[in-house]
């Protein structure tokens, strides 16, 4: 049986090659495992730390008045007025089931209070025009930063919002934050009223869901058609 031996110089050479290969593989693995910038949607640029409120409705007095009347109708749960303010073919989802008949059905269900509340919140949180005849609401959706992850991140929709160590109103305060973009971590079972978040500085904690809104949550599009403003879309998801 043939036997092979290495001289001292050969041993050093083989070791050097192994070290070099190991270094390349380690560097390659490190590149693959590199963490993306905060709330970046696959890009190399971190999302802005904050998303400030925007409301352009006053730029067009006719729309401003229309929205105010719709807000009053929603506050009063005036189903007929809300339906009248909606396009007959209003888009309500991504499965083709649309129209004011379905809107009326959804708002008439025994447990529709949550939907009424969400519509009121959408209308209250401003928005932006997309051209002279289209308005998108709320501002979290209409002004969500390009390149920011809209599925795993969300916006704090208040000023000086308390972030607590645990999902309880008497838990220790971690920090306070205003209009921040945050990463939403996995929800803790049994605490539906709270969102587990991470701020751009790495701090983690819990905030009330009333102060948390995602870009793919419920949102509305309003359009000016034949001289009349109508709600033409009310959808959630993507």
C-alpha positions in Angstrom: 0.0 0.0 0.0 1.4 3.3 -1.0 2.0 5.8 1.8 2.2 9.6 1.4 4.1 12.0 3.5 4.3 15.7 3.4 7.4 17.8 4.0 7.2 20.8 6.3 6.8 23.3 3.5 4.1 21.2 1.9 2.2 21.1 5.2 2.3 24.8 5.6 1.1 25.2 2.0 -1.9 22.8 2.5 -2.8 24.6 5.7 -2.7 28.0 4.0 -5.1 26.7 1.3 -7.5 25.3 3.8 -7.5 28.6 5.8 -8.1 30.6 2.7 -11.0 28.3 1.6 -12.5 28.5 5.1 -12.3 32.3 5.1 -14.0 32.5 1.7 -16.8 30.2 2.8 -17.2 32.1 6.1 -17.4 35.4 4.3 -19.9 34.1 1.8 -22.1 32.8 4.7 -21.8 36.1 6.4 -23.0 37.9 3.3 -26.0 35.5 3.0 -26.9 36.1 6.6 -26.5 39.8 6.5 -29.5 41.6 8.1 -31.5 43.9 5.9 -31.7 47.6 6.9 -34.6 48.4 9.3 -38.0 47.7 7.7 -36.4 47.6 4.2 -38.4 45.7 1.6 -35.5 43.7 0.2 -33.5 46.8 -0.6 -30.4 48.4 0.9 -32.0 51.5 2.3 -33.6 51.6 5.8 -37.2 52.9 6.1 -37.5 56.4 7.5 -37.7 56.4 11.3 -41.1 58.3 11.2 -44.2 58.7 9.1 -45.8 62.1 9.9 -49.6 62.6 9.4 -50.7 64.2 6.0 -54.1 65.4 5.1 -54.6 67.1 1.7 -58.4 67.1 1.8 -58.6 70.9 2.2 -57.0 71.4 -1.2 -60.4 70.7 -2.7 -63.3 72.2 -0.7 -65.9 69.9 -2.5 -64.1 66.8 -1.4 -63.5 68.2 2.1 -67.2 68.8 2.5 -68.1 65.3 1.0 -65.7 63.6 3.5 -67.1 65.6 6.5 -70.6 64.5 5.6 -69.5 60.9 5.2 -67.8 61.1 8.6 -71.0 62.3 10.2 -72.9 59.4 8.5 -70.4 56.9 9.8 -70.5 58.3 13.3 -74.3 58.0 13.3 -74.1 54.6 11.6 -76.4 56.0 8.9 -76.3 53.0 6.5 -78.3 54.6 3.8 -76.1 57.7 3.7 -72.9 55.7 3.6 -74.3 53.6 0.7 -75.4 56.7 -1.1 -71.9 58.1 -0.8 -70.4 55.0 -2.4 -70.0 54.0 -6.0 -72.6 51.3 -7.0 -69.7 49.0 -7.9 -67.5 49.8 -4.9 -64.5 47.5 -4.6 -64.6 45.6 -1.3 -61.9 43.0 -1.8 -59.8 41.1 -4.3 -62.2 38.2 -5.0 -64.7 40.0 -7.2 -67.4 40.3 -4.6 -68.1 44.0 -4.8 -71.0 46.5 -4.9 -73.2 48.5 -2.5 -75.4 45.5 -1.8 -72.5 43.7 -0.2 -71.4 46.9 1.6 -74.9 47.2 3.1 -74.8 43.5 4.1 -71.4 43.9 5.8 -72.4 47.0 7.7 -75.7 45.4 8.8 -74.2 42.3 10.5 -74.8 41.9 14.2 -71.0 42.2 14.8 -70.3 45.1 12.5 -69.3 47.6 15.2 -65.6 46.9 14.5 -66.0 47.7 10.8 -67.8 50.9 11.5 -65.0 51.9 13.9 -62.3 51.1 11.3 -64.1 53.1 8.6 -64.2 56.1 11.0 -60.5 55.7 11.7 -59.7 55.6 8.0 -61.6 58.8 7.4 -60.1 60.6 10.4 -56.5 59.8 9.4 -56.2 62.1 6.4 -54.7 61.1 3.1 -53.4 62.4 -0.2 -54.6 63.2 -3.7 -53.4 61.0 -6.6 -54.3 63.5 -9.3 -57.1 66.0 -9.2 -59.9 63.5 -9.0 -58.7 60.7 -6.7 -58.0 60.7 -3.0 -56.4 57.9 -1.0 -56.9 57.4 2.7 -55.6 57.0 5.4 -52.2 58.7 5.2 -50.4 55.6 6.4 -51.4 53.9 3.2 -51.3 56.9 0.8 -47.9 58.1 2.0 -46.2 54.8 2.9 -42.5 55.2 2.0 -41.2 53.6 -1.2 -39.1 50.6 -0.4 -40.4 50.1 3.1 -41.8 46.7 4.1 -45.6 47.1 4.2 -46.3 43.5 5.5 -44.0 43.2 8.5 -43.8 46.9 9.5 -46.5 49.5 10.5 -46.8 53.0 11.7 -47.5 54.5 15.2 -50.4 56.9 14.6 -50.0 59.1 17.6 -47.7 61.4 19.5 -45.9 60.5 22.7 -47.3 56.9 22.6 -46.2 54.7 25.5 -44.3 51.6 24.7 -44.6 49.1 27.6 -42.4 46.2 28.6 -45.4 43.8 28.7 -48.9 43.9 27.2 -50.6 45.4 30.2 -51.7 49.0 31.0 -49.7 48.9 34.3 -46.5 47.4 32.8 -43.2 49.3 33.0 -42.7 52.0 30.4 -39.9 51.2 28.0 -40.0 54.5 26.1 -42.4 56.9 24.3 -42.5 57.3 20.6 -44.3 59.6 18.0 -45.4 58.7 14.5 -42.6 56.0 14.2 -42.3 53.3 11.7 -41.9 50.0 13.6 -41.4 46.3 12.9 -44.4 44.3 14.2 -43.1 41.1 15.9 -45.0 37.9 16.4 -48.2 38.4 18.4 -48.4 37.0 21.9 -51.5 34.8 22.3 -54.2 36.3 24.5 -53.2 39.9 24.0 -55.3 41.0 21.0 -55.4 44.6 22.1 -51.6 45.0 22.0 -49.0 44.9 19.3 -45.4 43.7 20.0 -43.1 46.1 18.2 -39.4 46.9 17.6 -38.3 50.5 17.0 -35.6 51.5 14.6 -33.2 51.9 17.5 -33.7 48.3 18.5 -35.9 48.8 21.5 -38.8 46.4 21.9 -42.1 46.6 23.7 -45.9 46.7 23.4 -48.3 49.4 22.3 -52.0 49.5 22.2 -53.4 48.5 18.7 -55.4 51.7 18.7 -52.0 53.4 18.0 -50.8 51.0 15.4 -51.7 50.9 11.7 -50.3 49.0 8.8 -50.2 50.2 5.2 -52.2 47.1 4.0 -54.9 47.6 6.6 -58.4 48.9 5.7 -58.1 51.8 3.3 -60.4 53.8 1.0 -60.1 55.4 -2.4 -62.5 58.2 -3.4 -63.0 59.4 -7.0 -64.7 62.3 -8.7 -67.1 60.9 -11.3 -69.6 63.1 -13.3 -69.0 65.9 -10.9 -69.7 63.9 -7.8 -67.3 62.4 -5.2 -67.9 58.7 -4.3 -66.1 56.1 -2.3 -65.1 53.7 -5.0 -62.9 51.3 -2.9 -62.8 50.0 0.7 -60.4 47.1 1.0 -57.9 45.5 3.3 -54.9 43.3 2.5 -52.9 43.2 -0.7 
